[in-house]
Amino acid sequence: MAAPVPPFTRESALQKVRLAEDGWNSRDPAKVSLAYTVDSHWRNRAEFITGREQIVAFLTRKWLKEQDYRLIKELWAFTDNRIAVRFAYEWHDDSGHWFRSYGNENWEFSADGEMSHRYACINDLPLADADRKFHWPQGRRPDGHPGLSDLGL
């Protein structure tokens, strides 16, 4: 099945969000970068990124730091070529300290469905191991696993 392209419907926006979540949970920077335009513009926290090469470099650094990364994204709103999501992910640093990072992203897409702009606001919360909620094996979140709203997040 082809990836959804604008204009988005509720169903195609939900599919686009899940495809993005699946891609990021792969933790494969080269693969993830292909979902973005060649000249995609990002703001991630206080970092500004332009183009696939910088996306790959950013994600490589990110997943070296954020170990055992597991992400859930949830559709917040959409229009013709834009989607807003909220998300949470859990990870630990090289000292074994766990965190849950919460945030919102605003996405804009080109006519062919690649993301041309991504603006992310993210906050990190230290997390006790006992408070973790994302326990699936590394990779894609299983279809039956609860989403953010189901988990009370």
VMD Tcl script that draws the C-alpha trace (Angstrom):
set ca {
  {0.00 0.00 0.00}
  {1.32 3.45 -0.90}
  {1.98 5.98 1.85}
  {-0.77 8.60 2.21}
  {-0.40 11.92 0.41}
  {-2.21 15.22 0.93}
  {-4.96 16.18 1.15}
  {-5.37 14.09 4.30}
  {-8.53 12.50 5.60}
  {-8.82 11.33 9.19}
  {-7.99 7.79 8.08}
  {-4.97 8.79 5.98}
  {-3.68 11.11 8.73}
  {-3.92 8.26 11.25}
  {-2.03 6.02 8.82}
  {0.65 8.69 8.28}
  {1.15 9.05 12.05}
  {1.51 5.28 12.53}
  {3.98 5.04 9.64}
  {6.06 7.81 11.23}
  {5.96 6.05 14.60}
  {7.00 2.76 13.01}
  {9.86 4.43 11.17}
  {11.25 6.12 14.27}
  {10.89 2.91 16.30}
  {13.09 1.18 13.71}
  {15.92 3.47 14.88}
  {17.35 3.35 11.36}
  {18.40 6.95 10.57}
  {18.87 6.36 6.81}
  {15.45 4.71 6.48}
  {13.73 7.39 8.57}
  {15.30 10.20 6.53}
  {13.58 8.96 3.37}
  {10.20 10.08 4.75}
  {11.41 13.70 4.52}
  {12.04 15.95 1.53}
  {15.67 16.32 0.45}
  {15.62 19.88 1.84}
  {13.33 19.24 4.84}
  {13.48 21.83 7.63}
  {13.31 20.81 11.28}
  {13.34 22.46 14.64}
  {13.93 19.82 17.29}
  {14.14 21.38 20.75}
  {16.75 24.13 20.16}
  {18.41 22.44 17.17}
  {17.77 23.48 13.57}
  {18.26 20.80 10.92}
  {18.06 21.06 7.14}
  {18.11 18.19 4.68}
  {18.42 14.43 4.83}
  {22.15 14.37 5.56}
  {21.63 16.45 8.71}
  {18.59 14.34 9.63}
  {20.70 11.16 9.47}
  {23.45 12.76 11.57}
  {20.93 14.04 14.13}
  {19.12 10.71 14.47}
  {22.41 8.80 14.73}
  {23.46 11.04 17.67}
  {19.99 10.84 19.20}
  {19.79 7.05 19.28}
  {23.34 6.67 20.59}
  {22.29 8.78 23.57}
  {18.66 7.61 23.91}
  {19.11 3.85 24.34}
  {16.27 1.29 24.22}
  {14.10 4.00 22.63}
  {10.37 3.23 22.30}
  {7.92 5.79 20.92}
  {4.16 6.25 20.68}
  {2.65 9.00 18.50}
  {-0.99 10.08 18.52}
  {-2.87 12.20 15.99}
  {-3.92 15.54 17.45}
  {-5.25 17.42 14.40}
  {-4.89 17.61 10.60}
  {-5.69 19.76 7.57}
  {-5.05 19.31 3.86}
  {-1.24 19.00 4.04}
  {-0.50 19.39 7.76}
  {-0.66 17.04 10.74}
  {-0.18 17.78 14.44}
  {0.76 14.95 16.79}
  {1.54 14.48 20.43}
  {3.99 11.83 21.47}
  {5.86 10.20 24.31}
  {8.92 7.99 24.25}
  {10.90 6.15 26.86}
  {14.66 5.68 26.84}
  {17.64 5.40 29.13}
  {21.07 7.00 29.07}
  {24.40 5.17 29.22}
  {24.20 5.22 33.03}
  {20.89 3.32 32.98}
  {18.74 6.28 34.07}
  {15.29 6.14 32.46}
  {13.34 9.08 31.03}
  {10.00 9.66 29.42}
  {10.08 12.45 26.87}
  {6.81 14.16 26.01}
  {6.12 16.51 23.17}
  {4.19 17.86 20.25}
  {5.11 18.00 16.60}
  {3.71 20.02 13.72}
  {4.28 18.51 10.28}
  {3.86 19.92 6.78}
  {3.97 17.68 3.71}
  {4.84 18.11 0.05}
  {2.34 16.97 -2.59}
  {4.12 13.59 -2.87}
  {3.67 12.91 0.86}
  {7.22 13.58 2.09}
  {7.52 15.76 5.18}
  {8.93 19.18 4.28}
  {8.75 20.78 7.75}
  {8.88 19.32 11.26}
  {8.66 21.44 14.41}
  {9.09 19.55 17.69}
  {8.75 20.71 21.30}
  {9.97 18.12 23.82}
  {10.32 17.85 27.60}
  {12.17 15.10 29.48}
  {10.98 13.60 32.75}
  {13.21 11.33 34.86}
  {11.45 8.00 35.23}
  {11.74 5.18 37.76}
  {12.07 1.79 36.11}
  {8.87 0.71 37.88}
  {6.95 3.59 36.19}
  {7.84 2.60 32.63}
  {4.88 1.78 30.38}
  {6.53 0.93 27.05}
  {7.70 -2.68 27.34}
  {7.40 -4.18 23.86}
  {10.49 -5.67 22.18}
  {12.60 -3.12 20.26}
  {11.04 -2.15 16.96}
  {7.44 -1.58 15.90}
  {4.87 -1.14 18.68}
  {2.56 -4.17 18.56}
  {-0.92 -3.46 17.19}
  {-2.56 -4.49 20.47}
  {-0.39 -2.25 22.65}
  {-2.28 0.71 24.18}
  {-1.75 4.19 22.78}
  {-1.06 7.39 24.72}
  {-4.67 8.14 25.65}
  {-5.25 4.52 26.70}
  {-2.18 4.74 28.97}
  {-3.36 8.00 30.54}
  {-0.48 9.92 29.02}
}
mol new
graphics top color blue
foreach p $ca { graphics top sphere $p radius 0.5 }
foreach p [lrange $ca 0 end-1] q [lrange $ca 1 end] { graphics top cylinder $p $q radius 0.2 }
display resetview
